[in-house]
Amino acid sequence: MKEKNNVNYNYIFLFYDVKENRVNKVFKKCKKYLNHWQKSVFRGSILPSEIIELENELKKIIDEKEDFISIIKIVNFKTIGETTLGSIDKNTEDLFL
């Protein structure tokens, strides 16, 4: 899904699947900005500038060839954007309910 440059998202869901040696760093970085929901899932209200900061900080931690982070950005229930960092497991279903 392509993002519009002028959209100010204010709530996100973040899901990650990263190698064990980077899990704690990713967890701590996400906890700085969002509420821990379950295992590798975070969600919460966030400023657009904080989304940019969070993405940039996570890019410094992960190995984009081995790790996967998905950020679902929501303005309201009619507008949703998604950013993916790293590679997705080829065996994973591409399904969003």
C-alpha positions, 0 to 999 in steps of 0.5 A: 500500500503506497503512503501519501506524504501529507497524511499524519498518522496518529495510531500504530500497530507494530509487529516484529520477528527479529533474531534472538540477539536483537529482540531485547533492543527492539523490544526496549525501543518499541516500549519507549514509544508504544504500549506492549500488547502481546509478545512481539506486538505493540500499539498506541497513539504516537505523533507523526514525528515519533513514527519517523524517529522510531523507524530510524532507530529500529533501522539501526538495530535490525538486520534488514536481510534477517529481521522483519518489522511491520508498522500499521499506521492508522489515521481513522478507520478509513485510512490505513498505511503500512511500512515494512522494514526488513524481509518477510519469511517466504512461508508467511501468509500475506493476509490481513483481516 
